[in-house]
Amino acid sequence: MANKQRTIKDKLRALSENIQRNFKLRSNILLAIILIVGFGAAICRLGYLQIFMADELQQKAVDQQLTDTTISAKRGTIYDANGKILATSASVWRVVLAPVYFENDEERRFVAEELSEILGIDEETIYEKSQAKLYYSEIKRKIESDTREKILELQDEMKEKDINPNVVFLMDDYKRYYPYGDLASSVIGFTGSDDQGLSGIEYQYDKELTGTPGRLITATNAQGTAMPFQYSQNIDAVDGHNLVLTIDETIQSIAEKYMEQAIEEHAVYNRGVCIIMDVNTGAVKAMASVGGFDLNDPYTLPESALEEIRKLPEEERAAAESAALSKMWRNKAVSDTYYPGSVFKMFTAAMGVEENLVDESSTFYCPGYYTVTGQTMHCHLRSGHGTQTFRESIKNSCNPAFMQQGEKIGTELFWQYYQAFGFSERTGIDLPGEANDIFFSEDGSMLPVNLATASFGQNFAVTPIQMATAVCSIANGGYIVQPHVVSQILDDEGNVYSTTSTEVKRQVISSETAALIADILEENAVSGSGKNGYVAGYRVAGKTGTSEKKNDSNGDGVDDYIASFCGFAPAENAEVVCLVFFDTPTGDAYYGSQVAAPVFAQIMSEVLPYLQVATQYTEEELAQLDTIAGTYVGLSVSDAQTAASADGFTTSVKGSGDTVLAQVPGAGTPIPQGGNVVLYTDEDSAKTQIEMPDLTGYTVYDVNYLCSLYDINISITGATDSYLCTATSQSIPAGTMVSPGTLVTVNFTAGGFSD
Ligand SMILES: [Zn+2]
């Protein structure tokens, strides 16, 4: 930084020295003329002006003929929670012409031609600029270092030709650069050509990031020629403040990886959202609107969107392109609303418990439907759930049971709690474009049938950030906390300028109510409708949701669906909430349990260990816990077999040698208990490769059998508790050539649930 400032100052000093030199030269010539010719009237006048009126004239020039140039301030850096750079301003340069120093037209032609070639600008345009009697005429902004080298070479060449080298000079400038490209693109946002924030944090915190540009003021006389004396002033630029986000690059990357995979797998038409939030502080650790865009190239649409646009008549393309760009840039996590569906049932349940209207002994009857003021609404299980306890009604995600709970609560209390959970107000997160909810009426009044549908989360819309914030209150003992993405503002020297402290807005429900709902949601994630969200080793709580949008955006003839899952971990003393939603899956699966819950499980199974959340295995889980493979290489075959057996593994031996030359899985790899280690005893056997089979669609039993046939080790994740669970993904794609003994992770998803 100090270096760059020095460059600006050096340039300015050179400029001003040159001006002074010119002034001296002209003064001397003037003196000679005066001495030789004597005091002619005109010259007398000129001398008078110069000697006695200098100050006054100079002031006049400053007042009337200022050329005011800004010196760029360096825009602040945006860091993630661990100090990784998410946005920074890299040094580039501005090419400036000081045409006042040209001595003749030949020089102008030479410089115009050279600059035209280096900068790719029309020669005549530069030549025209070279005619002006100016100290500062901008030719091109934001040139990179390779172009800068060429300009420096040109300056040398000019010196050789005796052209004043100050005719062309460089000034420091900055260009925004995003090292992670498309990571958290809708949150970070991007800047325009003048470095102004246009979206996301770049827009929201533009004032803090911008800094104060410096100024370079020079003067010319009324005819536009250089004055024999020069007023110039330099005000240094003050660099912008830096931001430290609550967003953690590692967590954000994990979330985006699994979201992208699912968007492809389920042919999701309108993108997806993932929010991961600290339940106690409201710090947003990840916020993804996938698919995003490259922050270094924000105006380029994906090929799929361009293809759609090309199909349109020409006159409609420009409008379609700008609509596609806004859609791509949109931060769905704060700017979109969606019907929350069954995820909302946790709040209806909490209202009833908090008001002592329902408890663990309450029962609800579901014959498959429920009728309110003459309107019959069905349960997803058409045959009905029969009589259920309060706990079972949540695990079954039974709509008729929730319509009955809604009736007990009544419209007035329902509206009060709806407001208290924060659904009727913007959260006030420090990001632009936050949307309002859409409720039945502004004052909370609604018909009995509205209350019935609202009780199971249908026909009103909230934003994902409202939902994640409200779920935090179930997870943290009842408190609504202020969500935020910036944790600290640092000055340009790295000192802390301000820190965002945790803001608790209010307590909505008692810690006892919150604990009961969390406990039920934990059971739901193990053996209820949310079991595809189960993460082995962690006590996860959560709820699925599937909601109809009542429109058909992709024109496939069926209504759009939102598939979502929102949960937290650990169920007791929770640390993070994770919301996952997919807008309009167009594949075979569209239920939250099929599309969103497995993604929640995948994300949490990596995020929780990263956050060092303590594992809490059940006895059953402990029995299946992985064991670390020992080092068997270098041992005799029989010793290796004994050692592997002592570690709890079976072995197969490949080749005819006596000593183990290689082993798969390698030493230190965690292998599920009872796994098989392949021992290679000669060079040829170690080269053996097998083709990874396609394991998707098979049950746990079948996958186990297939893998034993192929000599492949498997690690199982997801829901596996019944014959209805089938493999939905595998860590090594089918068809990949692998060594016998290779470990593949297979994720299973339960069928038979429809929410
Ligand atoms: Zn039911």
Boltz pocket constraint, residues with backbone or C-beta under 6 A from the ligand:
constraints:
  - pocket:
      binder: B
      contacts: [[A, 366], [A, 368], [A, 379], [A, 380], [A, 381], [A, 384], [A, 385], [A, 386], [A, 396], [A, 397], [A, 398], [A, 399], [A, 400], [A, 401]]
      max_distance: 6.0
